[in-house]
Amino acid sequence: MQTSIFLAKLMGPVMIIMAAAILFNRDHFKKAIEEGMNSPISLLIAGLLTLVTGLAIVNTHNIWTSDWRVIITVLGWLSIVGGIIRIAMPTLVKEMGEKAVKSWYQYHILPAALFGLLGLILAYQGYLA
C-alpha cells in the first residue's frame, strides 16, 4: 500500500497540472505536438521516457484490484504500450498525431478532463484518504 500511496502522490498532481495546462494553453500544446511529431529524435526520446516510466510503474506496482490502485497499474501498462509504439512505429504515431492535431480544438477537452479526473482521484488517495 505504501508504493500505491507514493505513486498516487507522484502521479496525481502531475496529471492535474498537465490537464489544466492543456485546457488553458491549448494552442501551445497543439504546436508542441505538431513539432514533436515532425522530429524523429523527439519521438524516440518520448518513447524511451514513456517506456521506462511504464516499466518502473509496473515493476513496482502491478496490482490488479477492484479499487483505485488499479488506475496506477493501468496507466503503467498504457505507458509501456505507448513507449513501444513510439519507438517501433514512428510513422503510425505521426499519422495518428496528424489526425489528432486536425481535430484538436474539437476533441482536446474530453481527454484532458479525463486525465485531470484520474489525477484528482490519485491525489485524493495519496494525500487525503
C-alpha atoms as a printed R data frame, in Angstrom:
    type eleno elety resid chain resno       x      y       z
1   ATOM     1    CA   MET     A     1   0.000  0.000   0.000
2   ATOM     2    CA   GLN     A     2   2.942  2.343   0.614
3   ATOM     3    CA   THR     A     3   4.017  2.053  -3.009
4   ATOM     4    CA   SER     A     4   0.460  2.817  -4.141
5   ATOM     5    CA   ILE     A     5   0.297  5.927  -1.964
6   ATOM     6    CA   PHE     A     6   3.749  7.095  -3.104
7   ATOM     7    CA   LEU     A     7   2.843  6.681  -6.781
8   ATOM     8    CA   ALA     A     8  -0.545  8.360  -6.250
9   ATOM     9    CA   LYS     A     9   1.226 11.332  -4.624
10  ATOM    10    CA   LEU     A    10   3.630 11.478  -7.550
11  ATOM    11    CA   MET     A    11   1.261 10.892 -10.448
12  ATOM    12    CA   GLY     A    12  -1.859 12.691  -9.204
13  ATOM    13    CA   PRO     A    13  -0.506 16.257  -9.065
14  ATOM    14    CA   VAL     A    14   1.400 15.841 -12.346
15  ATOM    15    CA   MET     A    15  -1.753 14.659 -14.095
16  ATOM    16    CA   ILE     A    16  -3.812 17.524 -12.648
17  ATOM    17    CA   ILE     A    17  -1.227 20.112 -13.708
18  ATOM    18    CA   MET     A    18  -0.909 18.637 -17.215
19  ATOM    19    CA   ALA     A    19  -4.681 18.510 -17.682
20  ATOM    20    CA   ALA     A    20  -5.049 22.135 -16.566
21  ATOM    21    CA   ALA     A    21  -2.145 23.201 -18.772
22  ATOM    22    CA   ILE     A    22  -3.688 21.520 -21.814
23  ATOM    23    CA   LEU     A    23  -7.078 23.082 -21.135
24  ATOM    24    CA   PHE     A    24  -5.718 26.594 -20.544
25  ATOM    25    CA   ASN     A    25  -2.886 26.581 -23.118
26  ATOM    26    CA   ARG     A    26  -4.380 24.610 -25.953
27  ATOM    27    CA   ASP     A    27  -2.502 26.493 -28.711
28  ATOM    28    CA   HIS     A    28   0.843 25.860 -27.025
29  ATOM    29    CA   PHE     A    29   0.192 22.122 -26.675
30  ATOM    30    CA   LYS     A    30  -1.121 21.829 -30.226
31  ATOM    31    CA   LYS     A    31   2.086 23.425 -31.502
32  ATOM    32    CA   ALA     A    32   4.231 21.197 -29.257
33  ATOM    33    CA   ILE     A    33   2.513 18.088 -30.593
34  ATOM    34    CA   GLU     A    34   2.959 19.265 -34.190
35  ATOM    35    CA   GLU     A    35   6.666 19.943 -33.663
36  ATOM    36    CA   GLY     A    36   7.237 16.710 -31.747
37  ATOM    37    CA   MET     A    37   5.666 14.603 -34.475
38  ATOM    38    CA   ASN     A    38   7.996 16.106 -37.058
39  ATOM    39    CA   SER     A    39  11.136 15.375 -35.072
40  ATOM    40    CA   PRO     A    40  12.304 11.745 -35.130
41  ATOM    41    CA   ILE     A    41  14.579 12.321 -32.123
42  ATOM    42    CA   SER     A    42  11.669 13.799 -30.145
43  ATOM    43    CA   LEU     A    43   9.545 10.725 -30.887
44  ATOM    44    CA   LEU     A    44  12.411  8.433 -29.891
45  ATOM    45    CA   ILE     A    45  13.093 10.278 -26.631
46  ATOM    46    CA   ALA     A    46   9.373 10.449 -25.825
47  ATOM    47    CA   GLY     A    47   9.101  6.715 -26.497
48  ATOM    48    CA   LEU     A    48  12.089  5.854 -24.328
49  ATOM    49    CA   LEU     A    49  10.893  8.034 -21.437
50  ATOM    50    CA   THR     A    50   7.359  6.665 -21.677
51  ATOM    51    CA   LEU     A    51   8.612  3.073 -21.823
52  ATOM    52    CA   VAL     A    52  10.980  3.496 -18.866
53  ATOM    53    CA   THR     A    53   8.284  5.225 -16.809
54  ATOM    54    CA   GLY     A    54   5.777  2.476 -17.570
55  ATOM    55    CA   LEU     A    55   8.269 -0.264 -16.739
56  ATOM    56    CA   ALA     A    56   9.144  1.444 -13.440
57  ATOM    57    CA   ILE     A    57   5.475  1.663 -12.503
58  ATOM    58    CA   VAL     A    58   4.601 -1.899 -13.499
59  ATOM    59    CA   ASN     A    59   7.723 -3.397 -11.899
60  ATOM    60    CA   THR     A    60   6.870 -1.771  -8.570
61  ATOM    61    CA   HIS     A    61   3.077 -1.741  -8.794
62  ATOM    62    CA   ASN     A    62   1.493 -4.494 -10.903
63  ATOM    63    CA   ILE     A    63  -1.590 -4.632  -8.677
64  ATOM    64    CA   TRP     A    64  -4.875 -5.725 -10.245
65  ATOM    65    CA   THR     A    65  -7.538 -4.949  -7.663
66  ATOM    66    CA   SER     A    66 -11.057 -3.560  -7.840
67  ATOM    67    CA   ASP     A    67 -10.114 -0.291  -6.131
68  ATOM    68    CA   TRP     A    68  -8.337  2.962  -7.025
69  ATOM    69    CA   ARG     A    69  -4.902  1.300  -7.132
70  ATOM    70    CA   VAL     A    70  -5.703 -0.351 -10.468
71  ATOM    71    CA   ILE     A    71  -5.582  3.136 -12.045
72  ATOM    72    CA   ILE     A    72  -1.835  3.224 -11.385
73  ATOM    73    CA   THR     A    73  -1.309 -0.238 -12.859
74  ATOM    74    CA   VAL     A    74  -3.373  0.502 -15.968
75  ATOM    75    CA   LEU     A    75  -1.525  3.794 -16.534
76  ATOM    76    CA   GLY     A    76   1.779  1.913 -16.178
77  ATOM    77    CA   TRP     A    77   0.786 -0.657 -18.793
78  ATOM    78    CA   LEU     A    78  -0.545  2.063 -21.116
79  ATOM    79    CA   SER     A    79   2.818  3.811 -20.784
80  ATOM    80    CA   ILE     A    80   4.654  0.641 -21.750
81  ATOM    81    CA   VAL     A    81   2.460  0.153 -24.822
82  ATOM    82    CA   GLY     A    82   2.713  3.844 -25.733
83  ATOM    83    CA   GLY     A    83   6.501  3.778 -25.423
84  ATOM    84    CA   ILE     A    84   6.826  0.676 -27.572
85  ATOM    85    CA   ILE     A    85   4.559  2.147 -30.254
86  ATOM    86    CA   ARG     A    86   6.506  5.433 -30.319
87  ATOM    87    CA   ILE     A    87   9.808  3.590 -30.681
88  ATOM    88    CA   ALA     A    88   8.757  0.791 -33.043
89  ATOM    89    CA   MET     A    89   6.152  2.554 -35.189
90  ATOM    90    CA   PRO     A    90   7.027  6.246 -35.503
91  ATOM    91    CA   THR     A    91   5.255  6.546 -38.877
92  ATOM    92    CA   LEU     A    92   1.994  5.332 -37.330
93  ATOM    93    CA   VAL     A    93   2.449  7.740 -34.418
94  ATOM    94    CA   LYS     A    94   2.989 10.609 -36.837
95  ATOM    95    CA   GLU     A    95  -0.158  9.702 -38.802
96  ATOM    96    CA   MET     A    96  -2.231  9.423 -35.610
97  ATOM    97    CA   GLY     A    97  -0.771 12.676 -34.332
98  ATOM    98    CA   GLU     A    98  -1.649 14.497 -37.543
99  ATOM    99    CA   LYS     A    99  -5.265 13.328 -37.233
100 ATOM   100    CA   ALA     A   100  -5.349 14.419 -33.582
101 ATOM   101    CA   VAL     A   101  -3.975 17.856 -34.428
102 ATOM   102    CA   LYS     A   102  -6.619 18.364 -37.150
103 ATOM   103    CA   SER     A   103  -9.398 17.787 -34.614
104 ATOM   104    CA   TRP     A   104  -7.544 19.314 -31.639
105 ATOM   105    CA   TYR     A   105  -9.940 22.185 -30.947
106 ATOM   106    CA   GLN     A   106 -12.949 19.868 -31.045
107 ATOM   107    CA   TYR     A   107 -11.670 16.950 -29.007
108 ATOM   108    CA   HIS     A   108  -8.901 18.033 -26.627
109 ATOM   109    CA   ILE     A   109 -11.255 18.807 -23.740
110 ATOM   110    CA   LEU     A   110 -12.534 15.283 -23.038
111 ATOM   111    CA   PRO     A   111  -9.137 13.522 -22.819
112 ATOM   112    CA   ALA     A   112  -7.683 16.374 -20.753
113 ATOM   113    CA   ALA     A   113 -10.682 16.320 -18.413
114 ATOM   114    CA   LEU     A   114 -10.432 12.529 -18.014
115 ATOM   115    CA   PHE     A   115  -6.700 12.815 -17.327
116 ATOM   116    CA   GLY     A   116  -7.417 15.516 -14.737
117 ATOM   117    CA   LEU     A   117 -10.165 13.455 -13.095
118 ATOM   118    CA   LEU     A   118  -7.849 10.454 -12.755
119 ATOM   119    CA   GLY     A   119  -5.225 12.808 -11.326
120 ATOM   120    CA   LEU     A   120  -7.722 14.122  -8.771
121 ATOM   121    CA   ILE     A   121  -8.603 10.569  -7.728
122 ATOM   122    CA   LEU     A   122  -4.930  9.675  -7.295
123 ATOM   123    CA   ALA     A   123  -4.089 12.906  -5.471
124 ATOM   124    CA   TYR     A   124  -7.047 12.386  -3.123
125 ATOM   125    CA   GLN     A   125  -5.993  8.815  -2.386
126 ATOM   126    CA   GLY     A   126  -2.368  9.795  -1.934
127 ATOM   127    CA   TYR     A   127  -2.805 12.883   0.213
128 ATOM   128    CA   LEU     A   128  -6.245 12.888   1.818
129 ATOM   129    CA   ALA     A   129  -7.677  9.386   2.125
